[in-house]
Amino acid sequence: MTTHADKATALLALFSAVVIPWGLSGMFWPDLWLVHLMGVDTSGLDPTVAATLRNELRFLEAREFGVGVAAWAFRREIVTNRQARAAFLLVGFAAPIARLAGWLFDGLPSWTWCTFPLVEAAMCTAIAWVTAASVEEAERRG
């Protein structure tokens, strides 16, 4: 019989399988994101500005990579321990909240960036929902 923990662990594995390569791609090929997804022509920017933009994107994508690795490494704890789950969800929901705050304070980014907080929030909501049941199940078992 499939338990809630099995389902939650599978969802975290899927999350990791998406986020780890996603983060690596931005860390090592930032122009893939800047030029092709965001539409930023880095060749027309001052070299220092272009380097700063690439540096910040690498940092952002390193965070994505780290979250994916943490989800994989601590998946059993996240699906069975209330504190581990809360810490993971705090990190997970911080990204879409920050992006939405950016919309409010900075204006709307390119359309591709507008899809990210929706996808991130949907994935985190699914993880929150599934892990709530798995943590409850683990607490009942003792």
N, C-alpha and C positions, 0 to 999 in steps of 0.2 A: 504494500500500500504506500502511495506517495504521501509524504507528510508536508506540512506547511514549510518546514525547514528545507526539505528537498526542493520545493518550488522556489523558495526565496534564494537558495544557494545557486540554482540554475539561472535565475534572473540576474544575480550579481555576477555570475560568470559571463553572461551575455553582455552586461554592462562593461565589464573589464575588457572583453574581446573587442568592443567597439572603441572604448575610450583610450586604451593603451596605444594602439596604432595611430589613432587620431592625434594624440598628444605628440607621439614621436614624429609624425609627419610635420607638424608645426615647429617642433624644436629644430629639426634638421633641414627643412625646406620651407622657410617662412614665406618666400615669394609665391609658393603654390597657393597659400592662403591670401596674402596681400594682393597679388596681381590677379589671380584667377577667380577667387571667391569674393574678395572685397572690392575689386576693381580699382585698386590703388596703383597708379603708375609710379613705381619707385624710381624709375630712371629720370623722372622730371623733378625729383625732390633734391634738396640740398643733401650731400652725402651724410652729414651728421644727423639730419632729420631722418633720412632713410635708415641709417644704422640704429637710431633710437627706436624707431617703429619696429624694425626687425627684432631688436633686443627685447622689447616689451612683448611682442608676439611669442617669442621663444619662451619667455617667462610664463606667460599665460598657458601655453601648451605644455610646459613642464608641470604645471599644476594639474592639468588634465591627465597627463601621464601618471603623476603621483597618486591621484584619486583612483585611477584605474588599478594601479598596483596595490594600493591599500584595500580596495574592494576585493581583490583576488586574495591577498595575503590574509586578510582578517574576515573573510566571508563567513566562516563558522561562528565567530564571535558576534558579527553584525546581526546574524539571523537568530541568535539565541540569547544575547545579553542586551538588556535594556540600555545600559550606558554606552556600549559600543555602537548600538543602532543609532542612538541620539547623536553621538559625535559624528558618525558618518553622514547622517541626514543633515546636520548643521552645515557641514562642508558642502554637501551636495546641493542644498537649496540656496547657499550663499551666492552661487554663480548666477542663477536666473534672477534672484533679487537684485544683485548688483547691476545686471544688464538692464533690468526694468528701471532702476534708479537712473541709469545713464540716459535712458530714453527721456525721462522726466527732466533731468538737469541739462543734458547735452543735445537733445533732439534725436530723431530717428537715424540709425545707421543705415547702411545698404540693406536691401531686402534680404540677402542671405543671412546677415547677422540678426535680422529680426526673427528668423526662424529658430535660432539657437535657444533662446530662453524658453520658447514653447516646448521644444524637444526635451531640454534639460528638466523643466518643471514636470513634464509628463512622465519622464523616466524616474525622477525622484519620487513622484507621487505613487507610481506603481511599486517602487521599492518600499516606500513607507507603508503602503497598504499590505503588501505581502509579508513584510518583516514584522508588522504588528501581530499578525496571526502566529508567525513562527516563534516570536519571543514569548507570547502568551502560552503557546504549546510547551515551550521549554520550561517555563516557570511552573506549569502544572505538573510536569514530570519531576521537577525538583532537581 
